[in-house]
Amino acid sequence: LIPPLPRMGLIQELGAPLRQAFAQLPLGSQIAVSVAGFLFVTVFLNVMKQVLFKNPNEPPVVFHWFPFLGSTITYGIDPPRFFKDCRKKYGDCFTFILLGKKTTVYLGTQGNDFILNGKLRDVCAEDIYTVLTTPVFGKDVVYDCPNSKLMEQKKFVKVALTTEAFRSYVPIIVDEVTNYFKRCPDFKGQSGITNIPRNLAQITIFTASHCLQGKEVRDQFDESLADLYHDLDMGFTPINFILHWAPLPWNKRRDHAQQTVAKIYMDIIKRRRESGETGAQDIMWHLMNSKYKDGRPIPDHEIAHMLIALLMAGQHSSSSTGAWIMLRLASRPDIMEELYQEQIRNLGPDLPPLTYEDLAKLPLNQAIIKETLRLHAPIHSIMRAVKQPMPVPGTKWVIPNDHVLLAAPGVSASDPEYFPEPDLWEPRRWDKDHPLAPTIVRNQTDEEEEKIDYGYGLVSKGAHSPYLPFGAGRHRCIGEQFANVQLQTIVATVVRMFKFRNVDGSNNVVGTDYSSLFSRPLEPANIYWERREKA
Ligand code: HEM
């Protein structure tokens, strides 16, 4: 009934030869042209949406061409670089699209505080992590239970990690490390070259399992447990945020490994109960003797699942940190020598067997770990689901509850505002009087830091600290002290046995591999080692 508009006629006329040309194309080309057309329209609409419909009540959105994919690739290749580039364009708070999810990053000390010390009613970790962690750890622990239960579980572990326990761990770690270097084929002879991250992964699992889970579990790592933990690990890949449920080969192996490892632990728990063993300093024993607030003992399956969670949580972070330390030492043989001299000076020229008390007498040995974690914190992104709209203080922005929040404390740890020459690895900067000392060390007063108890003991709030490699708030790490004892003891023992340098004699270090959830050195990361004494 409506006569065609003259312009429509013109479009039809112009369109006709195009339609004809399209019809003459082979089917494959027709599909390709259609897909390209569809992509063009999608990209066009996506760009127009970003340009025309900016929401003044939400943080700026990082420009991206493709919907869903958003900035996933740029973020995934090098998250810290991505954060720093975006910060220059958009400021401390911005939103980017990560696999279709609106992810709001809030950088700097204020951002760390906003996210990590967020109220339980506002932010939630389990909604993000449970899909990945529950199939690996098992049911009813960590993110597969209410937060109040996790706080109790963290308290059980924290209470178990006493000074007495640490005192017993140091000789265990020294023994494990010494024996490792005797046995390991990579360290045959007087000198050689090795891919050091692989060695540190093994040393970390042997020392952690022996200290935290007892000798019986440790011994099984030479046999079945190493492979089973490897299969569990495969469940911890970023792709499993989406495909955690899929009946894929690695997920099947993950499920089998979870059931097998849990059964191994439950059998040991049963045997220990039957034998009436007492007085061990490992976590298994402490959990067997702990009770929830309501008086319930911890069921065996929960003990087993907590043991898996602890070993996995500690393994990635400590082994990556240990590997970075060794690579940094190889890039600075002068510092490795200084560490050796520090032990001779402070512990005696005969280098007596290392004790827990000795660790406090080795400030450079401690600073090595601090400085390495400043530049190489293994957790680059800490995420929370938003449970209700969250106003950003000092702005008119409100973060809606379909967003994910992302904190990146590593960015403030390499910010020149707090750390002079931030990219320089310089462990001596942690001395108060060093010219590169960070402002937090320089301005340190005797005033107590603000502390808070979320249900697992007092922890510093870290609200204004630019240096938070162990996180902050209710999800803060409970393994910090153990990791420090473990890493300091490993470093002190290695320094007594070896001199390291880069294979090419340079001061370079390898780049970072961000492809798994925890960042780690790109492999192969070879170093040249030489024994101090004849093998
Ligand atoms: C939590 C770092 C070693 C057990 C965390 C968090 C960070 C962290 C940043 C906070 C995660 C979040 O807020 O979502 C590190 C680093 C380590 C280390 C850098 C070593 C250098 C360990 C070890 C253990 C451990 C050895 C176990 C013995 C845990 C646990 C949590 C945690 C249970 C709590 C998770 C939660 O409450 O949601 N760690 N960690 N960590 N870490 Fe560690």
Boltz pocket constraint, residues with backbone or C-beta under 6 A from the ligand:
constraints:
  - pocket:
      binder: B
      contacts: [[A, 125], [A, 150], [A, 154], [A, 309], [A, 310], [A, 311], [A, 313], [A, 314], [A, 315], [A, 317], [A, 318], [A, 321], [A, 373], [A, 377], [A, 378], [A, 379], [A, 382], [A, 383], [A, 468], [A, 469], [A, 470], [A, 471], [A, 472], [A, 474], [A, 475], [A, 476], [A, 477], [A, 478], [A, 479], [A, 480], [A, 482], [A, 483]]
      max_distance: 6.0
